[in-house]
Amino acid sequence: MGGCFPCAGEPKTVEKDQPHLPTGIRDKSKSNLSLDVKKESLADEKETSSNGSGHIAAQTFTFRELAAVTKNFRADCLLGEGGFGRVYKGKLESSNQIVAIKQLDRNSLQGNREFLVEVLMLSLLHHPNLVNLIGYCADGDQRLLVYEYMPLGSLEDHLHGISHLSPDKKRLDWNTRMKIAAGAAKGLEYLHDKASPPVIYRDLKCSNILLDEGYHPKLSDFGLAKLGPVGDNTHVSTRVMGTYGYCAPEYAMTGQLTIKSDIYSFGVVLLEIITGRRAIDNSRAAGEHNLVAWARPLFKDRRKFSQVVDPVLQGQYPPRGLYQALAVAAMCVQEQPALRPLIADVVTALSYLASQNFNPESQPNQNTSRSTTPGTPPRTRRDTEKRSGY
């Protein structure tokens, strides 16, 4: 497989397509996504659910209000930058709630489309493992999204970022990693199994998994989300987009999107959680640039599992738990989509692992020979761009 996907380039979100959210699909037992995004103005959005109670729940803000909240978008309020805008921290005057405000690039038509999709999606999808959209601003040509503030940043920050390298920051222990993996899987399960029609996330990666207090994970950034196939359809055809290193190979080659495409991306994230490596890291030795390609041969030999685990754990992990977590990851990144598990099975496995509290004081450290393997450079930040995850 290697890194030869058509969605090549830097590990950033790439080409976007028109959002396609069909109407009239109903299932009373699930979250109903009866949406129509052909309307250009959110102010004109009418009832969206079959029972007449589907008004967009998010608050509306004026640009002046959000400018005041962010102190005129001052640099000291900046949390980070994403592909289509900047994210600022602020406090709403009406409720004293701390929020994260994403200001989209006014010159980006693609960003405007993502804005519309995200407002509609997050207004109708609600789950403890999905970030909460508080409101939006569609004032003139300004497009801003207001989210709940996630105080612990993104999973990427903790695995690969500055906080990972800072001695005063808590490193992610094995228990916390499994808790984050299980929570992210539950968010994906809600999108795949509870929403009707199913929602394909399409941009699952560590920077889009945000962490609340207690390292409670929430999926964020739904601008690329797409409704899955319904009826006799087996897939949704779309232009290829996503993030290099996370794209499922069949989707990257054909543009045929299914929920199994998300499963592959989740497997990559789970490998990052276990190994501490990036999905794509060109600073590593030859043969180690692509995480999945590097890990696949190691899946076949348990004696090499200790070479896979993150050396930052310093051997403090349960061997059996490591084997089981790697088995889940290996199944998720199968090249054939039909061989990948359903997200419900992934949730079952990871919830079990998260429930098995590992006490490092009760067991000796495992072999961490990978930390002293010659030719393996230390992790460094891929670039200096601050990432927000929203």
C-alpha positions in Angstrom: 0.0 0.0 0.0 2.6 2.5 1.1 1.9 6.2 0.7 0.8 6.0 -2.9 -2.8 7.2 -2.5 -4.2 9.6 -5.1 -5.0 12.1 -2.3 -1.3 12.8 -2.1 0.3 15.9 -0.7 0.9 17.3 2.7 -1.0 15.8 5.6 -3.8 18.4 5.4 -7.4 18.3 4.3 -7.5 18.3 0.5 -10.0 18.9 -2.3 -13.6 19.5 -1.3 -16.8 18.7 -3.1 -20.3 20.0 -3.0 -22.2 18.8 0.0 -25.0 16.4 -0.8 -27.6 16.0 1.9 -30.8 14.4 0.5 -34.2 15.1 2.1 -37.1 13.0 3.2 -35.1 10.1 4.7 -36.8 9.2 8.0 -36.4 6.6 10.7 -38.1 7.3 14.0 -35.7 5.0 15.9 -32.7 7.0 14.8 -31.4 10.6 14.5 -33.2 11.9 11.5 -31.1 13.9 9.0 -33.8 15.3 6.7 -31.6 18.1 5.4 -31.6 20.3 2.3 -28.4 22.4 1.8 -29.4 23.9 -1.5 -30.6 26.9 0.4 -27.8 29.4 0.6 -29.0 31.3 3.6 -29.3 29.8 7.1 -31.7 32.5 8.0 -34.2 31.0 5.5 -33.8 27.5 7.0 -37.3 26.1 7.9 -38.4 22.9 9.6 -36.1 20.0 8.9 -37.6 17.1 10.8 -40.8 15.1 10.1 -42.4 16.0 13.4 -42.0 19.7 12.9 -39.6 20.3 15.7 -36.4 20.2 13.7 -35.5 23.9 13.8 -31.8 24.5 14.0 -31.0 24.5 17.7 -27.8 26.6 17.5 -27.9 30.2 18.5 -27.2 33.0 16.0 -24.7 35.6 16.7 -23.8 38.9 15.0 -20.2 39.5 13.9 -20.1 42.5 16.4 -20.9 40.2 19.3 -18.2 37.6 18.4 -15.6 40.3 17.8 -16.3 41.6 21.3 -16.0 38.1 22.7 -12.6 37.6 21.1 -11.3 41.2 21.9 -11.4 42.0 18.2 -9.8 38.6 17.3 -6.6 39.5 19.1 -3.6 37.3 18.8 -3.5 36.4 22.5 -7.0 34.8 22.0 -5.8 32.6 19.1 -6.1 28.9 19.8 -4.9 27.7 16.4 -5.3 27.6 12.7 -7.1 25.1 10.5 -7.4 24.6 6.8 -10.1 27.2 6.4 -9.7 29.7 9.1 -8.5 30.5 12.6 -9.9 29.5 16.0 -10.1 31.9 18.9 -11.0 31.5 22.6 -13.6 33.8 24.1 -16.3 34.1 26.8 -19.9 34.7 26.0 -21.2 37.7 27.9 -24.8 36.3 28.1 -23.8 33.0 29.9 -20.1 33.5 30.9 -19.4 30.3 29.0 -15.9 29.9 27.6 -16.2 29.0 23.9 -14.0 28.3 20.8 -14.9 30.5 17.8 -13.8 29.4 14.3 -13.6 32.3 11.8 -13.7 30.9 8.3 -11.7 32.5 5.4 -14.1 34.9 3.7 -12.5 34.2 0.3 -13.0 30.4 0.4 -16.0 29.1 -1.4 -15.1 25.6 -0.1 -15.0 26.9 3.4 -18.5 28.4 3.0 -19.8 25.0 1.9 -18.2 23.3 4.9 -19.7 25.9 7.2 -23.2 25.1 5.9 -22.7 21.3 6.2 -21.3 21.6 9.7 -24.1 23.8 11.1 -26.7 21.5 9.7 -24.9 18.3 10.8 -24.1 19.4 14.4 -27.5 20.9 14.9 -29.1 17.5 14.4 -26.4 15.2 15.7 -26.0 15.1 19.5 -23.8 12.6 21.4 -21.4 12.8 24.4 -18.5 12.0 22.0 -19.3 14.7 19.4 -18.3 18.3 20.0 -21.2 20.6 20.7 -22.0 23.4 18.4 -23.3 26.4 20.4 -24.1 28.8 17.5 -23.0 30.4 14.3 -22.7 33.8 12.6 -23.7 34.3 9.0 -23.4 38.1 9.0 -22.8 39.5 5.6 -19.8 37.7 4.2 -18.6 36.6 7.7 -18.9 32.9 8.6 -18.1 31.9 12.1 -18.9 28.8 14.2 -19.1 28.8 18.0 -18.2 25.6 19.8 -17.9 24.4 23.4 -14.3 24.9 24.5 -12.2 21.8 24.9 -9.6 22.6 27.6 -7.2 19.8 26.8 -6.8 20.5 23.1 -6.5 17.8 20.5 -5.2 14.2 20.7 -2.6 15.3 18.2 -1.3 17.8 20.6 -0.7 15.1 23.3 0.7 12.5 21.0 2.9 14.6 18.7 2.8 18.3 19.7 4.6 20.6 22.0 2.6 19.5 25.1 3.9 16.0 24.4 7.5 17.2 24.7 7.0 19.6 27.6 8.2 18.1 30.9 5.4 19.8 32.9 2.7 18.2 30.8 1.2 14.8 31.8 2.0 12.1 29.3 -0.8 9.9 28.1 -0.6 6.6 30.0 -2.0 3.3 28.6 -5.3 3.6 30.5 -5.9 7.1 29.1 -5.1 6.1 25.6 -7.6 3.2 25.7 -10.2 5.6 27.2 -9.7 8.0 24.3 -9.8 5.3 21.7 -13.0 3.8 23.1 -14.7 7.2 23.3 -13.8 8.2 19.7 -15.1 4.8 18.5 -18.4 5.5 20.3 -18.7 8.8 18.5 -18.1 7.1 15.2 -20.6 4.4 16.2 -23.3 7.0 16.7 -22.7 8.4 13.2 -22.7 5.0 11.5 -25.4 3.2 13.4 -27.7 5.7 15.1 -28.0 8.5 12.5 -30.4 7.8 9.6 -29.1 7.7 6.9 -25.6 6.9 8.3 -23.1 9.7 8.3 -19.7 9.1 6.9 -17.3 11.3 8.9 -14.6 11.3 6.2 -12.0 13.2 8.1 -11.1 11.2 11.2 -7.7 12.0 12.4 -5.9 12.9 15.7 -6.2 16.6 15.2 -10.0 16.3 15.0 -10.3 14.4 18.2 -10.7 17.0 21.0 -10.3 16.3 24.7 -12.5 17.7 27.4 -11.8 17.5 31.1 -10.7 14.0 32.2 -9.5 13.3 28.7 -13.0 12.8 27.4 -12.8 12.6 23.6 -15.1 14.3 21.2 -15.1 14.2 17.4 -15.0 17.6 15.8 -14.9 19.3 12.3 -17.8 17.9 10.3 -17.3 20.0 7.2 -16.4 17.0 5.1 -19.1 14.7 6.5 -21.4 13.0 4.0 -24.6 11.0 4.2 -24.0 7.3 3.5 -25.7 5.1 1.0 -29.3 4.1 1.4 -31.6 1.5 -0.1 -29.8 -0.8 -2.5 -26.8 1.5 -2.9 -23.5 0.1 -1.6 -21.5 3.3 -1.7 -21.5 7.1 -2.3 -19.4 8.3 -5.3 -17.6 11.5 -4.6 -14.4 13.3 -5.4 -11.5 12.1 -3.2 -10.8 14.2 -0.2 -9.6 13.8 3.3 -6.1 13.7 4.8 -3.1 11.9 3.4 -2.2 8.9 5.5 -5.8 8.4 6.7 -7.6 7.8 3.4 -8.8 4.3 2.8 -7.0 2.9 -0.3 -10.2 1.9 -2.2 -11.7 5.4 -1.6 -8.5 7.1 -2.6 -8.4 5.1 -5.9 -12.0 5.0 -6.9 -13.9 7.8 -5.0 -16.3 5.2 -3.7 -17.1 6.1 -0.1 -18.6 3.7 2.5 -18.7 3.6 6.3 -15.7 1.1 6.0 -13.7 4.1 4.8 -14.1 5.6 8.2 -13.1 2.3 9.8 -9.7 2.4 8.0 -9.1 6.0 9.2 -10.0 4.9 12.8 -7.5 2.1 12.5 -4.8 4.6 11.6 -5.7 6.7 14.6 -5.6 3.7 16.9 -2.1 2.9 15.6 -1.0 6.4 16.4 -2.4 6.1 19.9 -0.5 2.8 20.4 2.8 3.7 18.7 3.0 7.4 19.2 4.0 7.8 15.6 2.4 10.0 13.0 0.3 8.6 10.1 2.9 10.1 7.7 6.3 11.1 9.0 8.9 11.8 6.4 11.5 12.5 9.1 11.8 8.9 9.9 14.1 6.3 8.4 13.3 4.8 5.0 10.5 2.3 5.2 9.0 4.0 8.2 7.4 7.0 6.6 3.9 5.5 6.3 2.6 4.2 9.7 0.4 1.5 8.2 3.0 0.2 5.8 5.6 0.0 8.6 3.2 -1.7 11.1 1.7 -4.3 8.8 4.7 -6.7 8.8 5.0 -6.4 12.6 1.4 -7.5 13.1 2.4 -11.1 12.1 4.9 -11.6 14.9 4.0 -11.1 18.5 7.7 -11.1 19.4 8.0 -7.8 17.6 5.0 -6.1 19.3 7.3 -4.4 21.8 8.9 -2.6 18.9 5.6 -1.1 18.0 4.5 0.4 21.3 5.2 4.1 22.1 8.6 4.3 24.0 7.1 7.2 25.9 5.1 4.6 27.9 8.4 3.3 29.2 7.2 -0.3 29.2 4.2 0.5 31.3 1.4 -1.3 29.5 -0.3 -4.7 29.8 1.1 -7.1 27.2 -2.3 -8.8 26.6 -4.0 -5.4 26.3 -1.3 -4.4 23.7 -1.9 -7.6 21.7 -5.7 -7.0 21.7 -5.4 -3.3 20.7 -3.0 -4.1 17.9 -5.4 -6.9 16.7 -8.2 -4.3 16.5 -6.0 -1.8 14.6 -4.8 -4.6 12.2 -8.4 -5.5 11.4 -9.4 -1.9 10.8 -6.6 -1.2 8.3 -7.2 -4.3 6.2 -6.8 -3.3 2.5 -10.1 -5.1 1.6 -13.1 -3.1 3.1 -15.2 -6.2 3.5 -12.6 -7.6 6.0 -12.8 -4.6 8.2 -15.0 -4.8 11.3 -18.2 -2.9 12.0 -17.8 0.0 14.4 -20.0 -1.7 16.9 -17.5 -4.5 17.3 -14.7 -2.1 17.6 -16.5 -0.3 20.4 -17.1 -3.6 22.2 -13.4 -4.5 22.0 -12.1 -1.1 23.0 -14.6 -0.6 25.8 -13.4 -3.8 27.3 -9.8 -2.7 27.1 -10.6 0.7 28.6 -12.4 -1.0 31.5 -9.2 -3.1 32.3 -7.4 -0.6 34.5 -3.7 -1.2 34.3 -1.6 -0.6 37.4 2.0 -0.2 36.4 3.2 -0.7 40.0 1.8 -4.2 40.1 3.6 -5.4 37.0 7.2 -5.1 35.8 8.0 -2.9 32.8 7.8 -4.6 29.4 10.6 -4.7 26.9 10.9 -1.3 25.3 13.9 -2.0 23.0 12.4 0.1 20.3 13.3 3.2 22.3 17.0 2.4 21.8 16.8 1.1 18.2 19.5 2.9 16.1 18.4 5.0 13.2 15.0 6.0 14.7 15.0 9.8 15.1 13.0 11.5 17.9 9.6 12.9 17.0 9.5 16.5 16.0 6.6 18.8 15.0 5.8 18.4 11.3 5.5 22.1 10.9 5.1 25.3 13.0 1.5 25.8 12.2 -0.7 25.8 15.3 -3.7 23.4 14.9 -7.0 23.8 16.6 -8.9 20.7 15.8 -12.2 22.6 15.4 
